[in-house]
Amino acid sequence: MCGIVGAVSARNIVPLLVQGLQRLEYRGYDSCGIAVHAQSLAGQPGTGLVRARSTARVAELLAQVAHDDLQGATGIAHTRWATHGAPQVHNAHPHFSHGPGAASDDATRPGRVALVHNGIIENHEALRAQLQARGYVFASQTDTEVIAHLVDSLYDGDLFAAVRAATQQLRGAFAIAVMHRDEPHRVVGARAGSPLVLGVGAEGAEHFLASDAMALAGVTDQIVYLEEGDLVDLQLGRYWITSADGQPLAPQQRPVRTVQAHSGAAELGPYRHYMQKEIFEQPRAIADTLEGVQGIVPELFDGADTAAWRVFQEIDSVLILACGTSYYSGLTAKYWLEGIAGIPTQVEVASEYRYRTSVPNPRTLVVTISQSGETADTLAALRHAKSLGMRHTLTVCNVATSAMVRECALAYVTRAGVEIGVASTKAFTTQLAGLFLLTLALAQAKGRLPEEDEARHLQALRHLPVALQAVLALEPQVISWAEDFARKENALFLGRGLHYPIALEGALKLKEISYIHAEAYPAGELKHGPLALVTEQMPVVTVAPNDALLEKLKSNLQEVRARGGVLYVLADADTHIDGGEGLHVIRMPEHYGVLSPLLHVVPLQLLAYHTACARGTDVDKPRNLAKSVTVE
């Protein structure tokens, strides 16, 4: 997951910027870089913006900085993890703009604008075309370079005004920090969908920006959490924050908090629990997971020594091995893989697969799913599959250095970041994003992904962070449901088609952290047994997207109402399901087609969280459970 550190000071800030990157190394990255304004440090020659970038570790970047004698009192730094292709220096941050007609990858030429960025810019292709028409030359494949050139094109002597104007043209999720050659003691930041914090230095003499307060541990414990749409202007000895429309915000609107940040754990910030924080980090996590995905190419899944395109040509089926929440992401992927890619798919609980007699197929792609990459049952199942002669292996995992990644030939490393809450949230949705990309890549390899479908699916993926933000805004309505659920001891969850696994995940979340007994069923199975449990004391949660199974699902709802059951329905806006006595409805902001599981699961996460809060359980550390199951 990408990390940002920035600073405006009167001293050489380079050691603190590098230290901040080191504190963010736990996130994983494939490149890093730093840029400083050399003129910002008294006595430095007038060389302006200079930088160092590396595809090695931060330690190697530090050695490069020392060799180049890079110094400055104003600077920005970044760690980046690309999602496809070989990491290359020209894709690393900070990105420069030298103005129209100049290549921005000139290693020796000082820059005019320097910028670092977390997130995804959805309309970067249109902006790139406009800027190219104006003479800007692009040196990378990133959407980040678009922002640097855009700020340069809008600059008229005021960096803050240029950044504000640029952000008004951006669609998507971003956190940025920007410097300009002509303003040696200034850094401007902005956030929309990706986190960014302000650090206030001792006696207000120096100020910092970071994507996580952890990056500033040991530097300052005075932190301001920027909110959606905020812009922040850091200058020597002062700062101010405005809303997206440029209106200054009073200090009480963005208070300075004392935060004891430690490099060993993420900070809660304004949240009550890590689980709540991680639920609200999902737009950023999805944006990070999809960062750099310009098109559907097999290279997204390349391993250290294996080319994905060759494997994809050879396989004729998929076997998914996973446990718990990861298993439910695999069940969802089965609908995609068979419905979009046309590939027969089997999903197995990893702890069961290795102990039964199965029929191996050497042309099967074995896909393991794990947050930590160290899940003992899944590792054992992977090794069992390989022992049966199934050598084509791929993992979707959140830890690049894990055993799962090392032992699979191919990998897609998600970028959910550290997830401290035991009940997985952002790890689940980022797994779904990675599995959907795998579906599209396999469909393309089999000649089943027309160009117009690829473009449509990519656009939907890029819009996910924005769509998730809209779903998170439903939290007050979910809290109202949770007040009812907190008084119950049992619950049923229903779904049809690819939303049945989402019902399973919703039930799991509720039981994990609230200790309410919950079960999930395909809605069509209701009359085959579970209906016997339905009373007014048994709330029934139903996922009701406007898809081909909607009318069938409405019939199932009537079965519940006819028996006195109380329904809680997550409905798309155009499903024509109206609330009333015994029927509570929350309307989703938009229908999202095959990707709707990523949106519908979020209210279910919030329901479990707020129900647990109301019951007073230990949300982040539920009884008897551990975060990473590394024993069988």
ROKOL-374483 format. One line per 5 residues: number of its first residue (from 1); their letters; for each residue x, y, z of C-alpha. Coordinates in pm, whole numbers. Each point is the difference from the previous one (the first is absolute). Example, Ala and Ser with C-alpha at 12.3 -4.5 7.8 and 13.67 -1.06 7.14 Angstrom:
BEGIN
1> as> 1230/-450/780 ~ 137/344/-66
***
This chain:
BEGIN
1> mcgiv> 0/0/0 ~ 134/341/-90 ~ 131/238/263 ~ 51/377/3 ~ 226/215/216
6> gavsa> 56/375/-45 ~ 152/285/197 ~ 62/375/11 ~ 273/103/246 ~ 303/220/50
11> rnivp> 236/-297/42 ~ 111/-277/-231 ~ -309/-217/-10 ~ 139/-291/-205 ~ 79/-229/299
16> llvqg> -356/40/132 ~ -153/-72/-339 ~ 202/-319/-36 ~ -88/-101/356 ~ -367/50/-85
21> lqrle> 35/-232/-299 ~ 165/-260/221 ~ -296/14/239 ~ -230/-69/-295 ~ 196/-296/-132
26> yrgyd> -238/-247/168 ~ -252/89/-270 ~ 212/-156/-272 ~ 130/185/-305 ~ 199/-47/-317
31> scgia> 150/346/-39 ~ 71/307/207 ~ 118/353/-52 ~ 63/341/147 ~ 3/353/-141
36> vhaqs> 120/315/174 ~ 17/368/-79 ~ 372/61/26 ~ -44/378/22 ~ -214/-42/311
41> lagqp> 312/-65/209 ~ 215/302/77 ~ 330/-14/-181 ~ -112/-250/-264 ~ 59/88/-368
46> gtglv> -298/102/-210 ~ -70/-339/-155 ~ -370/-11/85 ~ -182/-335/14 ~ 221/-308/0
51> rarst> -85/-363/70 ~ 122/-354/49 ~ -205/-310/-86 ~ 63/-372/35 ~ -163/-335/-62
56> arvae> 199/-143/291 ~ -62/36/373 ~ -9/328/194 ~ 347/-82/134 ~ 135/12/-356
61> llaqv> -183/327/-59 ~ 169/139/311 ~ 339/-100/-138 ~ -85/168/-332 ~ -109/317/181
66> ahddl> 325/5/198 ~ 207/-56/-315 ~ -177/285/-179 ~ 18/221/311 ~ -370/71/-35
71> qgatg> -103/269/248 ~ -295/230/44 ~ -233/147/259 ~ -312/-63/-212 ~ -69/-342/-146
76> iahtr> -233/-288/-78 ~ 60/-376/-3 ~ -193/-309/-105 ~ -14/-379/1 ~ -190/-164/-287
81> wathg> -112/-354/-77 ~ -87/-49/-367 ~ -264/-253/-94 ~ 128/-114/-338 ~ 318/-29/-204
86> apqvh> 357/30/118 ~ 48/295/240 ~ 205/267/-171 ~ 155/323/122 ~ -193/216/-245
91> nahph> -326/-116/162 ~ 122/78/352 ~ -106/310/190 ~ 61/291/36 ~ -102/93/-352
96> fshgp> 128/319/-158 ~ -141/236/-256 ~ 248/210/-192 ~ -268/181/-197 ~ -117/-47/-362
101> gaasd> 246/-151/-243 ~ 234/-150/260 ~ 31/-364/100 ~ -72/-45/371 ~ 242/-292/49
106> datrp> 316/207/-48 ~ 205/-116/298 ~ 228/303/5 ~ -240/284/-70 ~ -169/166/301
111> grval> -377/-17/-9 ~ -259/276/-11 ~ -268/-196/187 ~ 59/-303/226 ~ -290/-218/114
116> vhngi> -75/-322/188 ~ -338/-171/-11 ~ -198/-284/156 ~ -316/-123/-171 ~ -144/-29/-349
121> ienhe> -101/277/-238 ~ -291/-132/-204 ~ 13/261/-275 ~ 376/-2/-46 ~ -22/-112/-363
126> alraq> -212/298/-103 ~ 223/239/195 ~ 311/-157/-152 ~ -134/59/-351 ~ -77/364/80
131> lqarg> 343/61/148 ~ 177/-173/-289 ~ -187/229/-237 ~ 149/290/195 ~ 351/-135/-45
136> yvfas> 59/-193/322 ~ 221/-307/-40 ~ -73/-304/218 ~ 278/-226/126 ~ -200/-256/201
141> qtdte> -309/-216/-21 ~ -141/136/327 ~ -305/214/56 ~ 208/199/252 ~ 207/173/-267
146> viahl> -323/141/-142 ~ -59/192/323 ~ 352/146/-1 ~ -40/131/-354 ~ -350/124/75
151> vdsly> 121/203/300 ~ 280/142/-213 ~ -245/101/-272 ~ -218/184/254 ~ 281/169/192
156> dgdlf> -6/381/-5 ~ 218/92/296 ~ -207/-167/276 ~ 53/-371/61 ~ -304/-33/225
161> aavra> -228/149/-267 ~ 147/-231/-265 ~ -46/-313/212 ~ -356/97/92 ~ -85/59/-367
166> atqql> 159/-331/-96 ~ -190/-202/262 ~ -327/138/-136 ~ 79/-175/-329 ~ 93/-335/155
171> rgafa> -242/-290/33 ~ 86/-289/225 ~ 188/-43/325 ~ 318/183/91 ~ 227/138/267
176> iavmh> 271/226/-139 ~ 290/216/116 ~ 143/258/-243 ~ 295/239/-19 ~ 90/269/-256
181> rdeph> 339/129/-108 ~ -95/364/55 ~ -120/-44/361 ~ 286/-148/204 ~ -182/-14/336
186> rvvga> -338/-141/-93 ~ -169/-340/-33 ~ -368/-33/-91 ~ -202/-314/74 ~ -349/-118/-90
191> ragsp> -207/-312/71 ~ -308/-163/-146 ~ -53/-368/74 ~ 355/-63/123 ~ 125/92/349
196> lvlgv> 231/291/71 ~ 102/148/335 ~ 172/323/101 ~ 272/-8/264 ~ 68/317/198
201> gaega> 363/35/106 ~ 148/140/319 ~ -130/352/68 ~ -152/3/-348 ~ 338/66/-161
206> ehfla> -25/-292/-242 ~ -285/-203/-142 ~ -43/-343/-156 ~ -231/-198/-224 ~ -42/-378/3
211> sdama> -241/-267/-116 ~ 18/-153/347 ~ 90/152/337 ~ 234/-294/48 ~ 237/158/-249
216> lagvt> 45/295/238 ~ 63/-206/314 ~ 289/152/190 ~ -23/324/-201 ~ -327/143/131
221> dqivy> -301/-129/191 ~ -217/299/-96 ~ -220/-127/-280 ~ -287/151/-199 ~ -213/-255/-187
226> leegd> -101/153/-331 ~ -350/-81/-117 ~ -152/-70/-339 ~ 64/285/-244 ~ 243/189/225
231> lvdlq> 295/193/-135 ~ 292/99/222 ~ 264/267/-58 ~ 329/-47/188 ~ 238/291/18
236> lgryw> 291/83/225 ~ -140/50/348 ~ -368/-9/-98 ~ -269/-209/-166 ~ -365/25/-88
241> itsad> -270/-239/-114 ~ -291/64/-233 ~ -294/-197/-126 ~ -16/-102/-365 ~ -169/331/-91
246> gqpla> 291/197/145 ~ -177/114/318 ~ 240/19/297 ~ -78/-239/283 ~ 18/112/362
251> pqqrp> 245/-183/230 ~ -286/-159/192 ~ -126/-155/-324 ~ 329/-184/-46 ~ 138/-28/353
256> vrtvq> 355/-95/81 ~ 4/-338/175 ~ 277/-148/207 ~ 74/-336/-160 ~ 251/-245/137
261> ahsga> 91/-160/-330 ~ 212/-312/7 ~ 160/-169/-296 ~ -128/-339/113 ~ -372/72/-41
266> aelgp> -234/221/-193 ~ -166/286/185 ~ -372/27/63 ~ -28/371/-73 ~ -361/113/50
271> yrhym> -143/-354/-2 ~ -123/-202/300 ~ 145/-330/-116 ~ 240/-129/-262 ~ -285/-187/-167
276> qkeif> -192/323/-54 ~ 313/168/-133 ~ 63/-289/-236 ~ -357/2/-128 ~ 39/367/-87
281> eqpra> 342/-61/-158 ~ -154/-219/-269 ~ -26/269/-270 ~ 369/69/45 ~ 86/-370/21
286> iadtl> -183/-74/-324 ~ 164/299/-167 ~ 344/-119/112 ~ -72/-358/-110 ~ -96/122/-347
291> egvqg> 269/266/-29 ~ 183/-21/-328 ~ -248/-234/-170 ~ -24/160/-342 ~ -140/-302/-179
296> ivpel> -59/-371/39 ~ 332/-173/-63 ~ 131/-338/127 ~ 307/179/139 ~ -215/115/290
301> fdgad> 46/-352/139 ~ 359/-77/-98 ~ 208/-185/255 ~ 369/35/65 ~ 88/-262/-260
306> taawr> -330/-78/-174 ~ -187/185/-274 ~ -374/4/64 ~ -97/9/-367 ~ 154/-341/-60
311> vfqei> -180/-155/299 ~ -333/157/-96 ~ 26/-158/-345 ~ 54/-346/146 ~ -268/-23/270
316> dsvli> -360/-110/-57 ~ -145/24/354 ~ 51/176/334 ~ 20/-141/353 ~ -26/259/280
321> lacgt> 134/-88/346 ~ -68/228/296 ~ -134/29/355 ~ -251/224/176 ~ -63/338/-159
326> syysg> 247/-83/-278 ~ -211/-306/-82 ~ -304/225/-50 ~ 197/221/-235 ~ 80/-318/-194
331> ltaky> -368/-95/-14 ~ -76/342/-147 ~ 279/-41/-253 ~ -150/-329/-117 ~ -301/189/-137
336> wlegi> 232/239/-185 ~ 237/-266/-134 ~ -279/-216/-138 ~ -233/282/-106 ~ 258/232/-161
341> agipt> 304/-215/-82 ~ -194/-322/-66 ~ 249/-205/203 ~ -126/-287/221 ~ 84/94/360
346> qveva> 2/-198/324 ~ 31/165/342 ~ 125/-207/292 ~ 38/68/371 ~ 376/-45/29
351> seyry> -17/-189/330 ~ -229/-260/-160 ~ 161/-34/-343 ~ 326/-156/111 ~ -174/-275/196
356> rtsvp> -228/-137/-268 ~ 61/-199/-315 ~ -32/229/-299 ~ 51/-29/-375 ~ 301/209/-103
361> nprtl> 18/174/-336 ~ 346/119/-107 ~ -164/270/-217 ~ -164/162/304 ~ 106/340/130
366> vvtis> 18/-37/380 ~ -84/337/159 ~ 64/58/369 ~ -147/301/181 ~ 146/127/327
371> qsget> 34/331/176 ~ 323/-80/180 ~ 140/-255/-240 ~ 88/-216/298 ~ -334/-177/60
376> adtla> 103/-353/95 ~ -301/-184/-144 ~ 24/180/-334 ~ 375/-56/-26 ~ -51/-369/74
381> alrha> -277/-24/-262 ~ 224/174/-256 ~ 282/-245/66 ~ -243/-292/-25 ~ -127/121/-337
386> kslgm> 356/35/-127 ~ 81/-350/124 ~ -286/-127/-219 ~ 171/144/-308 ~ -187/333/-24
391> rhtlt> 294/231/-62 ~ -188/308/-124 ~ -42/208/316 ~ -100/359/73 ~ -68/186/323
396> vcnva> -203/309/83 ~ 165/126/316 ~ 63/319/198 ~ 363/-66/99 ~ 261/-7/-275
401> tsamv> 261/-168/217 ~ -225/-279/126 ~ 42/-372/-42 ~ -305/-12/-227 ~ 159/238/-248
406> recal> 330/-183/13 ~ -160/-340/-59 ~ -236/96/-284 ~ 126/44/-354 ~ -222/304/-59
411> ayvtr> -132/269/235 ~ -225/301/31 ~ 98/193/312 ~ -284/212/130 ~ 73/324/177
416> agvei> -241/14/290 ~ 277/99/237 ~ 27/-120/357 ~ -333/-127/130 ~ -2/-16/379
421> gvast> -362/-87/67 ~ -46/-377/14 ~ -322/12/-205 ~ 124/63/-352 ~ -155/286/-198
426> kaftt> 230/181/-241 ~ 199/-318/-61 ~ -322/-162/-126 ~ -98/274/-244 ~ 353/31/-137
431> qlagl> 3/-377/-54 ~ -320/38/-202 ~ 163/272/-208 ~ 299/-222/-71 ~ -220/-298/-85
436> flltl> -206/208/-240 ~ 319/106/-177 ~ 98/-366/-21 ~ -339/-78/-152 ~ 49/263/-268
441> alaqa> 356/-114/-72 ~ -109/-361/-44 ~ -296/107/-214 ~ 236/195/-221 ~ 243/-293/-25
446> kgrlp> -286/-224/-113 ~ -126/253/-255 ~ -317/73/198 ~ 53/366/88 ~ -99/241/-281
451> eedea> 175/336/10 ~ -321/185/83 ~ -61/-231/299 ~ 356/50/123 ~ -40/378/-16
456> rhlqa> -333/-17/183 ~ 136/-221/277 ~ 311/214/43 ~ -209/313/32 ~ -215/-169/265
461> lrhlp> 310/-104/193 ~ 144/352/-8 ~ -327/140/131 ~ -11/-242/296 ~ 174/231/254
466> valqa> -252/275/-70 ~ -292/-244/12 ~ 124/-141/332 ~ 11/348/149 ~ -368/40/-81
471> vlale> -81/-334/165 ~ 191/97/315 ~ -227/304/27 ~ -282/-244/84 ~ 153/-62/344
476> pqvis> -269/194/198 ~ -273/-221/-148 ~ 197/-315/80 ~ 43/117/361 ~ -380/10/29
481> waedf> -15/-365/-108 ~ 278/-90/244 ~ -204/131/293 ~ -262/-266/-83 ~ 252/-278/-60
486> arken> 179/61/329 ~ -306/-139/183 ~ -12/-322/-208 ~ 182/-329/39 ~ -54/-146/-349
491> alflg> -12/133/-357 ~ -44/-129/-353 ~ 172/141/-309 ~ -133/-64/-351 ~ 145/57/-345
496> rglhy> -31/-139/-350 ~ 258/-58/-271 ~ 331/173/54 ~ -148/176/305 ~ -45/-326/189
501> piale> 372/4/100 ~ -49/359/117 ~ -282/-119/225 ~ 239/-263/136 ~ 260/268/68
506> galkl> -258/222/171 ~ -104/-283/231 ~ 363/-80/80 ~ 75/360/93 ~ -299/20/232
511> keisy> 83/-321/183 ~ 374/78/21 ~ -24/327/189 ~ -351/25/150 ~ -31/-370/98
516> ihaea> -349/-11/-148 ~ -73/-334/-164 ~ -41/67/-372 ~ -45/-221/-303 ~ -18/73/-370
521> ypage> -191/-183/-273 ~ -74/32/-366 ~ -342/169/11 ~ -154/-280/-204 ~ 89/-247/276
526> lkhgp> -208/185/257 ~ -304/-225/-39 ~ 216/-312/18 ~ 58/30/374 ~ 115/339/133
531> lalvt> -350/146/-24 ~ -86/-207/310 ~ 223/236/201 ~ -169/322/-111 ~ -180/194/273
536> eqmpv> -13/366/97 ~ 309/-68/213 ~ 200/-119/-304 ~ 108/298/-215 ~ 50/-93/-365
541> vtvap> 258/201/-195 ~ -36/-11/-376 ~ 237/121/-272 ~ -227/116/-284 ~ 181/143/-304
546> ndall> -197/73/-314 ~ 116/-303/-197 ~ -157/-291/-186 ~ -98/-173/325 ~ -181/295/157
551> eklks> -354/-123/-62 ~ 85/-342/143 ~ 148/173/304 ~ -314/207/53 ~ -197/-323/26
556> nlqev> 238/-119/270 ~ -56/326/190 ~ -373/-59/-7 ~ 55/-343/153 ~ 170/165/297
561> rargg> -261/274/45 ~ -286/-249/-15 ~ 146/-175/304 ~ 51/310/213 ~ 369/37/-72
566> vlyvl> 169/342/4 ~ 197/84/-315 ~ 304/224/-40 ~ 61/53/-371 ~ 300/153/-179
571> adadt> -169/101/-325 ~ 112/178/-314 ~ -187/324/-60 ~ -208/-139/-287 ~ -112/-328/158
576> hidgg> -340/140/105 ~ 24/-157/345 ~ -170/241/239 ~ 41/3/376 ~ -289/-50/238
581> eglhv> -108/-198/303 ~ 250/-281/46 ~ 201/109/-306 ~ 302/229/40 ~ 172/116/-318
586> irmpe> 336/170/-61 ~ 42/111/-359 ~ 344/-33/-156 ~ 126/308/-186 ~ 31/-175/-337
591> hygvl> -28/-338/-171 ~ 346/-132/-75 ~ -57/-310/-210 ~ 243/-287/43 ~ 214/205/240
596> spllh> -287/72/238 ~ 123/-257/259 ~ 280/244/88 ~ -259/266/83 ~ -267/-214/167
601> vvplq> 243/-154/246 ~ 89/339/154 ~ -337/62/174 ~ 20/-356/134 ~ 344/77/147
606> llayh> -139/316/157 ~ -300/-190/136 ~ 224/-252/175 ~ 227/275/132 ~ -272/220/146
611> tacar> -192/-297/140 ~ 316/-112/179 ~ 55/352/133 ~ -356/8/134 ~ 54/-336/175
616> gtdvd> 333/112/147 ~ 220/-275/-144 ~ 370/28/-75 ~ -36/93/-366 ~ 362/-19/-110
621> kprnl> 87/-310/202 ~ -305/-228/15 ~ 23/-292/236 ~ 167/-321/-113 ~ 114/145/-335
626> aksvt> 337/103/-140 ~ 90/223/-290 ~ 226/-233/-193 ~ -65/-371/37 ~ 348/-147/-32
631> ve> -78/-333/164 ~ -228/-275/-125
***
